[in-house]
Amino acid sequence: SPRIGVLALQGAVAEHARALTASGAEVRTVRRPAELDGLDGLVVPGGESTTMARLAAPVRMMEHIREAQHDGLALFGTCAGLILLAREVADPEALAGFPRIGGLDVVARRNGYGSQQDSFTEPLDIVGLEEPLEAVFIRAPVVEEVGAGVQVLAESRGIPVALRAGRILATSFHPELTDDHRLHRLFVEIARDA
Ligand code: GLN
């Protein structure tokens, strides 16, 4: 079965590990660059992108993940993870100059839904899934621009919220917080097709 890591610097690590295990992956938590060795895929979880970027900096974790992605590692970024994968962040000062992974050709705005709407749940139609998926948004980023090579898998209120570009999958919501593991299964399949 595919070997999938969950970046475990901060955030919703255990929930992703559970969903991935239930989806047939062999799962390991990843805190150091050496722990990327031998992985087919890596989940970059939700949490706080600024905290993760700061914790990653001393061991250059973001740069190591970027290199592994170039060498074929599949990536799944959720919420803060999407922010870390985005080509550009619209409010870069929040990241205080700490490196991110990049690689996904989108522009993301942190907390872009604003305080009125900071959390909500919504049934989403997602390309490739037969039934809607109940999506949990928590201080989610807003995807403001999407590059030509990026497929939009789902939109909410006219804003892209699920994206795929080759072996990169990203959602601005939290698919690990429900018992619906269809996106984790999709990611395990992407990682398997190495
Ligand atoms: N607002 C958080 C950030 O900017 C993301 C929130 C989340 O991952 N639930 O990193």
py3Dmol code that shows the C-alpha trace and the ligand (Angstrom):
import py3Dmol

protein = """\
ATOM      1  CA  SER A   1       0.000   0.000   0.000  1.00  0.00           C
ATOM      2  CA  PRO A   2       1.175   3.576  -0.629  1.00  0.00           C
ATOM      3  CA  ARG A   3       3.244   5.173   2.086  1.00  0.00           C
ATOM      4  CA  ILE A   4       1.806   8.530   3.091  1.00  0.00           C
ATOM      5  CA  GLY A   5       3.257  10.970   5.598  1.00  0.00           C
ATOM      6  CA  VAL A   6       1.424  13.636   7.542  1.00  0.00           C
ATOM      7  CA  LEU A   7       3.472  16.756   8.243  1.00  0.00           C
ATOM      8  CA  ALA A   8       3.302  16.915  12.035  1.00  0.00           C
ATOM      9  CA  LEU A   9       4.745  20.290  12.985  1.00  0.00           C
ATOM     10  CA  GLN A  10       1.326  21.571  14.135  1.00  0.00           C
ATOM     11  CA  GLY A  11      -2.351  21.212  13.261  1.00  0.00           C
ATOM     12  CA  ALA A  12      -4.877  18.482  12.448  1.00  0.00           C
ATOM     13  CA  VAL A  13      -2.404  15.579  12.247  1.00  0.00           C
ATOM     14  CA  ALA A  14      -4.201  12.700  13.984  1.00  0.00           C
ATOM     15  CA  GLU A  15      -7.419  13.236  12.013  1.00  0.00           C
ATOM     16  CA  HIS A  16      -5.571  12.999   8.691  1.00  0.00           C
ATOM     17  CA  ALA A  17      -3.643   9.931   9.850  1.00  0.00           C
ATOM     18  CA  ARG A  18      -6.919   8.221  10.736  1.00  0.00           C
ATOM     19  CA  ALA A  19      -8.553   9.075   7.407  1.00  0.00           C
ATOM     20  CA  LEU A  20      -5.488   7.921   5.443  1.00  0.00           C
ATOM     21  CA  THR A  21      -5.244   4.633   7.343  1.00  0.00           C
ATOM     22  CA  ALA A  22      -8.935   4.033   6.687  1.00  0.00           C
ATOM     23  CA  SER A  23      -8.203   4.731   3.007  1.00  0.00           C
ATOM     24  CA  GLY A  24      -5.610   1.971   2.747  1.00  0.00           C
ATOM     25  CA  ALA A  25      -2.371   3.910   3.211  1.00  0.00           C
ATOM     26  CA  GLU A  26       0.589   3.056   5.396  1.00  0.00           C
ATOM     27  CA  VAL A  27       0.849   6.248   7.457  1.00  0.00           C
ATOM     28  CA  ARG A  28       3.709   7.942   9.241  1.00  0.00           C
ATOM     29  CA  THR A  29       4.057  11.352  10.877  1.00  0.00           C
ATOM     30  CA  VAL A  30       6.822  13.576   9.517  1.00  0.00           C
ATOM     31  CA  ARG A  31       8.735  16.153  11.528  1.00  0.00           C
ATOM     32  CA  ARG A  32      12.219  15.997  10.043  1.00  0.00           C
ATOM     33  CA  PRO A  33      13.475  15.988   6.440  1.00  0.00           C
ATOM     34  CA  ALA A  34      14.865  12.425   6.709  1.00  0.00           C
ATOM     35  CA  GLU A  35      11.346  11.190   7.431  1.00  0.00           C
ATOM     36  CA  LEU A  36      10.336  12.114   3.868  1.00  0.00           C
ATOM     37  CA  ASP A  37      12.505   9.285   2.536  1.00  0.00           C
ATOM     38  CA  GLY A  38      10.515   6.499   0.935  1.00  0.00           C
ATOM     39  CA  LEU A  39       7.163   8.306   0.999  1.00  0.00           C
ATOM     40  CA  ASP A  40       4.763   8.272  -1.962  1.00  0.00           C
ATOM     41  CA  GLY A  41       2.697  11.159  -0.635  1.00  0.00           C
ATOM     42  CA  LEU A  42       2.551  13.797   2.108  1.00  0.00           C
ATOM     43  CA  VAL A  43      -0.413  15.582   3.660  1.00  0.00           C
ATOM     44  CA  VAL A  44       0.201  19.165   4.748  1.00  0.00           C
ATOM     45  CA  PRO A  45      -2.598  19.644   7.286  1.00  0.00           C
ATOM     46  CA  GLY A  46      -4.718  22.549   8.411  1.00  0.00           C
ATOM     47  CA  GLY A  47      -3.778  24.512  11.469  1.00  0.00           C
ATOM     48  CA  GLU A  48      -1.839  27.760  11.368  1.00  0.00           C
ATOM     49  CA  SER A  49       0.319  28.320   8.302  1.00  0.00           C
ATOM     50  CA  THR A  50       2.411  30.967  10.048  1.00  0.00           C
ATOM     51  CA  THR A  51       3.222  28.585  12.925  1.00  0.00           C
ATOM     52  CA  MET A  52       4.071  25.707  10.591  1.00  0.00           C
ATOM     53  CA  ALA A  53       6.314  27.891   8.432  1.00  0.00           C
ATOM     54  CA  ARG A  54       8.120  29.167  11.522  1.00  0.00           C
ATOM     55  CA  LEU A  55       8.608  25.671  12.982  1.00  0.00           C
ATOM     56  CA  ALA A  56       9.824  24.346   9.619  1.00  0.00           C
ATOM     57  CA  ALA A  57      12.475  26.995   9.083  1.00  0.00           C
ATOM     58  CA  PRO A  58      15.323  25.697  11.327  1.00  0.00           C
ATOM     59  CA  VAL A  59      15.461  22.333   9.486  1.00  0.00           C
ATOM     60  CA  ARG A  60      14.462  23.823   6.089  1.00  0.00           C
ATOM     61  CA  MET A  61      11.495  21.460   6.049  1.00  0.00           C
ATOM     62  CA  MET A  62       9.542  23.449   3.445  1.00  0.00           C
ATOM     63  CA  GLU A  63      12.485  23.429   1.019  1.00  0.00           C
ATOM     64  CA  HIS A  64      12.979  19.671   1.546  1.00  0.00           C
ATOM     65  CA  ILE A  65       9.297  19.030   0.808  1.00  0.00           C
ATOM     66  CA  ARG A  66       9.577  21.185  -2.338  1.00  0.00           C
ATOM     67  CA  GLU A  67      12.553  19.104  -3.526  1.00  0.00           C
ATOM     68  CA  ALA A  68      10.753  15.839  -2.771  1.00  0.00           C
ATOM     69  CA  GLN A  69       7.746  17.107  -4.729  1.00  0.00           C
ATOM     70  CA  HIS A  70      10.002  17.742  -7.729  1.00  0.00           C
ATOM     71  CA  ASP A  71      11.203  14.141  -7.351  1.00  0.00           C
ATOM     72  CA  GLY A  72       7.604  12.843  -7.503  1.00  0.00           C
ATOM     73  CA  LEU A  73       6.188  13.070  -3.963  1.00  0.00           C
ATOM     74  CA  ALA A  74       2.410  13.598  -4.140  1.00  0.00           C
ATOM     75  CA  LEU A  75       1.118  16.426  -1.909  1.00  0.00           C
ATOM     76  CA  PHE A  76      -2.277  17.086  -0.340  1.00  0.00           C
ATOM     77  CA  GLY A  77      -2.612  20.480   1.349  1.00  0.00           C
ATOM     78  CA  THR A  78      -5.704  21.295   3.393  1.00  0.00           C
ATOM     79  CA  CYS A  79      -6.577  24.803   4.586  1.00  0.00           C
ATOM     80  CA  ALA A  80      -3.293  26.082   6.101  1.00  0.00           C
ATOM     81  CA  GLY A  81      -1.665  23.369   3.963  1.00  0.00           C
ATOM     82  CA  LEU A  82      -3.123  24.982   0.837  1.00  0.00           C
ATOM     83  CA  ILE A  83      -1.579  28.289   1.939  1.00  0.00           C
ATOM     84  CA  LEU A  84       1.813  26.578   2.254  1.00  0.00           C
ATOM     85  CA  LEU A  85       1.446  25.054  -1.238  1.00  0.00           C
ATOM     86  CA  ALA A  86       0.226  28.201  -3.009  1.00  0.00           C
ATOM     87  CA  ARG A  87       2.535  29.881  -5.512  1.00  0.00           C
ATOM     88  CA  GLU A  88       1.743  33.178  -3.833  1.00  0.00           C
ATOM     89  CA  VAL A  89       0.101  34.375  -0.627  1.00  0.00           C
ATOM     90  CA  ALA A  90      -1.823  37.627  -0.959  1.00  0.00           C
ATOM     91  CA  ASP A  91      -0.802  38.765   2.539  1.00  0.00           C
ATOM     92  CA  PRO A  92       2.830  37.603   2.627  1.00  0.00           C
ATOM     93  CA  GLU A  93       3.811  39.734   5.626  1.00  0.00           C
ATOM     94  CA  ALA A  94       1.889  37.273   7.823  1.00  0.00           C
ATOM     95  CA  LEU A  95       4.427  34.584   6.963  1.00  0.00           C
ATOM     96  CA  ALA A  96       7.223  36.883   8.139  1.00  0.00           C
ATOM     97  CA  GLY A  97       9.512  35.823   5.308  1.00  0.00           C
ATOM     98  CA  PHE A  98       9.583  32.154   6.321  1.00  0.00           C
ATOM     99  CA  PRO A  99       9.827  29.806   3.324  1.00  0.00           C
ATOM    100  CA  ARG A 100       6.785  27.891   2.110  1.00  0.00           C
ATOM    101  CA  ILE A 101       6.553  24.868  -0.183  1.00  0.00           C
ATOM    102  CA  GLY A 102       4.890  26.544  -3.186  1.00  0.00           C
ATOM    103  CA  GLY A 103       4.349  24.473  -6.316  1.00  0.00           C
ATOM    104  CA  LEU A 104       0.592  24.965  -6.746  1.00  0.00           C
ATOM    105  CA  ASP A 105      -0.138  27.772  -9.205  1.00  0.00           C
ATOM    106  CA  VAL A 106      -2.731  29.671  -7.177  1.00  0.00           C
ATOM    107  CA  VAL A 107      -2.855  32.886  -5.159  1.00  0.00           C
ATOM    108  CA  ALA A 108      -4.353  32.404  -1.683  1.00  0.00           C
ATOM    109  CA  ARG A 109      -5.513  34.990   0.836  1.00  0.00           C
ATOM    110  CA  ARG A 110      -5.303  33.889   4.459  1.00  0.00           C
ATOM    111  CA  ASN A 111      -8.547  34.174   6.446  1.00  0.00           C
ATOM    112  CA  GLY A 112     -10.115  35.575   3.288  1.00  0.00           C
ATOM    113  CA  TYR A 113     -13.706  34.751   4.281  1.00  0.00           C
ATOM    114  CA  GLY A 114     -13.501  37.326   7.072  1.00  0.00           C
ATOM    115  CA  SER A 115     -14.623  37.180  10.673  1.00  0.00           C
ATOM    116  CA  GLN A 116     -18.373  37.183   9.902  1.00  0.00           C
ATOM    117  CA  GLN A 117     -17.963  33.864   8.160  1.00  0.00           C
ATOM    118  CA  ASP A 118     -14.979  32.398   9.847  1.00  0.00           C
ATOM    119  CA  SER A 119     -16.426  28.885  10.042  1.00  0.00           C
ATOM    120  CA  PHE A 120     -19.157  27.175   8.047  1.00  0.00           C
ATOM    121  CA  THR A 121     -20.144  23.810   6.661  1.00  0.00           C
ATOM    122  CA  GLU A 122     -21.446  23.296   3.164  1.00  0.00           C
ATOM    123  CA  PRO A 123     -22.324  20.363   0.889  1.00  0.00           C
ATOM    124  CA  LEU A 124     -20.029  20.529  -2.140  1.00  0.00           C
ATOM    125  CA  ASP A 125     -20.236  18.958  -5.555  1.00  0.00           C
ATOM    126  CA  ILE A 126     -16.722  17.743  -6.316  1.00  0.00           C
ATOM    127  CA  VAL A 127     -15.498  16.586  -9.724  1.00  0.00           C
ATOM    128  CA  GLY A 128     -15.106  12.810  -9.640  1.00  0.00           C
ATOM    129  CA  LEU A 129     -17.320  12.236  -6.583  1.00  0.00           C
ATOM    130  CA  GLU A 130     -20.850  11.015  -7.162  1.00  0.00           C
ATOM    131  CA  GLU A 131     -22.497  12.479  -4.069  1.00  0.00           C
ATOM    132  CA  PRO A 132     -21.855  15.888  -2.456  1.00  0.00           C
ATOM    133  CA  LEU A 133     -19.257  16.060   0.300  1.00  0.00           C
ATOM    134  CA  GLU A 134     -19.968  17.937   3.529  1.00  0.00           C
ATOM    135  CA  ALA A 135     -17.101  20.446   3.655  1.00  0.00           C
ATOM    136  CA  VAL A 136     -15.973  22.091   6.908  1.00  0.00           C
ATOM    137  CA  PHE A 137     -14.407  25.541   6.486  1.00  0.00           C
ATOM    138  CA  ILE A 138     -12.487  27.029   9.445  1.00  0.00           C
ATOM    139  CA  ARG A 139     -10.831  30.426   8.938  1.00  0.00           C
ATOM    140  CA  ALA A 140     -10.233  29.209   5.433  1.00  0.00           C
ATOM    141  CA  PRO A 141      -8.072  30.844   2.795  1.00  0.00           C
ATOM    142  CA  VAL A 142      -9.734  32.334  -0.272  1.00  0.00           C
ATOM    143  CA  VAL A 143      -8.221  31.229  -3.577  1.00  0.00           C
ATOM    144  CA  GLU A 144      -8.074  34.445  -5.603  1.00  0.00           C
ATOM    145  CA  GLU A 145      -6.315  33.269  -8.773  1.00  0.00           C
ATOM    146  CA  VAL A 146      -5.893  29.875 -10.383  1.00  0.00           C
ATOM    147  CA  GLY A 147      -3.245  29.147 -13.027  1.00  0.00           C
ATOM    148  CA  ALA A 148      -4.032  27.521 -16.358  1.00  0.00           C
ATOM    149  CA  GLY A 149      -2.573  24.153 -15.360  1.00  0.00           C
ATOM    150  CA  VAL A 150      -4.708  23.823 -12.237  1.00  0.00           C
ATOM    151  CA  GLN A 151      -8.025  21.970 -12.340  1.00  0.00           C
ATOM    152  CA  VAL A 152     -10.793  23.341 -10.122  1.00  0.00           C
ATOM    153  CA  LEU A 153     -12.529  20.305  -8.573  1.00  0.00           C
ATOM    154  CA  ALA A 154     -15.073  22.305  -6.571  1.00  0.00           C
ATOM    155  CA  GLU A 155     -16.275  25.839  -5.974  1.00  0.00           C
ATOM    156  CA  SER A 156     -18.233  27.431  -3.167  1.00  0.00           C
ATOM    157  CA  ARG A 157     -19.879  30.834  -3.661  1.00  0.00           C
ATOM    158  CA  GLY A 158     -17.944  31.205  -6.901  1.00  0.00           C
ATOM    159  CA  ILE A 159     -14.599  30.648  -5.182  1.00  0.00           C
ATOM    160  CA  PRO A 160     -12.434  27.584  -5.973  1.00  0.00           C
ATOM    161  CA  VAL A 161     -12.150  25.394  -2.870  1.00  0.00           C
ATOM    162  CA  ALA A 162     -10.745  22.093  -4.201  1.00  0.00           C
ATOM    163  CA  LEU A 163      -7.921  21.968  -6.728  1.00  0.00           C
ATOM    164  CA  ARG A 164      -5.742  19.468  -8.483  1.00  0.00           C
ATOM    165  CA  ALA A 165      -2.586  19.933 -10.511  1.00  0.00           C
ATOM    166  CA  GLY A 166      -0.951  16.637 -11.398  1.00  0.00           C
ATOM    167  CA  ARG A 167       0.144  14.998  -8.154  1.00  0.00           C
ATOM    168  CA  ILE A 168      -0.885  17.975  -6.010  1.00  0.00           C
ATOM    169  CA  LEU A 169      -4.322  18.074  -4.386  1.00  0.00           C
ATOM    170  CA  ALA A 170      -5.498  20.995  -2.249  1.00  0.00           C
ATOM    171  CA  THR A 171      -8.644  22.049  -0.421  1.00  0.00           C
ATOM    172  CA  SER A 172      -9.427  25.213   1.502  1.00  0.00           C
ATOM    173  CA  PHE A 173     -11.696  23.124   3.759  1.00  0.00           C
ATOM    174  CA  HIS A 174     -10.976  20.279   6.215  1.00  0.00           C
ATOM    175  CA  PRO A 175     -11.817  16.855   4.692  1.00  0.00           C
ATOM    176  CA  GLU A 176     -10.260  15.109   7.726  1.00  0.00           C
ATOM    177  CA  LEU A 177     -12.933  16.380  10.131  1.00  0.00           C
ATOM    178  CA  THR A 178     -15.759  14.192   8.848  1.00  0.00           C
ATOM    179  CA  ASP A 179     -16.062  10.443   8.343  1.00  0.00           C
ATOM    180  CA  ASP A 180     -16.295  10.939   4.576  1.00  0.00           C
ATOM    181  CA  HIS A 181     -12.879   9.820   3.349  1.00  0.00           C
ATOM    182  CA  ARG A 182     -13.417  10.067  -0.394  1.00  0.00           C
ATOM    183  CA  LEU A 183     -10.829  12.812  -0.911  1.00  0.00           C
ATOM    184  CA  HIS A 184      -8.281  10.884   1.147  1.00  0.00           C
ATOM    185  CA  ARG A 185      -8.998   7.843  -1.030  1.00  0.00           C
ATOM    186  CA  LEU A 186      -8.438   9.979  -4.126  1.00  0.00           C
ATOM    187  CA  PHE A 187      -5.135  11.175  -2.691  1.00  0.00           C
ATOM    188  CA  VAL A 188      -4.020   7.622  -1.858  1.00  0.00           C
ATOM    189  CA  GLU A 189      -4.753   6.711  -5.496  1.00  0.00           C
ATOM    190  CA  ILE A 190      -2.768   9.710  -6.759  1.00  0.00           C
ATOM    191  CA  ALA A 191       0.169   8.709  -4.542  1.00  0.00           C
ATOM    192  CA  ARG A 192      -0.092   5.088  -5.694  1.00  0.00           C
ATOM    193  CA  ASP A 193       0.262   6.095  -9.367  1.00  0.00           C
ATOM    194  CA  ALA A 194       3.921   6.955  -8.922  1.00  0.00           C
TER     195      ALA A 194
END
"""
ligand_1 = """\
10
LIG
N -6.220 30.683 9.066
C -5.254 29.628 9.074
C -3.962 30.049 8.418
O -3.893 31.141 7.922
C -5.779 28.405 8.377
C -6.930 27.833 9.158
C -7.021 26.374 9.097
O -6.103 25.671 8.646
N -8.116 25.875 9.601
O -3.018 29.312 8.382
"""
view = py3Dmol.view(width=600, height=400)
view.addModel(protein, "pdb")
view.setStyle({"model": 0}, {"cartoon": {"style": "trace"}})
view.addModel(ligand_1, "xyz")
view.setStyle({"model": 1}, {"stick": {}})
view.zoomTo()
view.show()
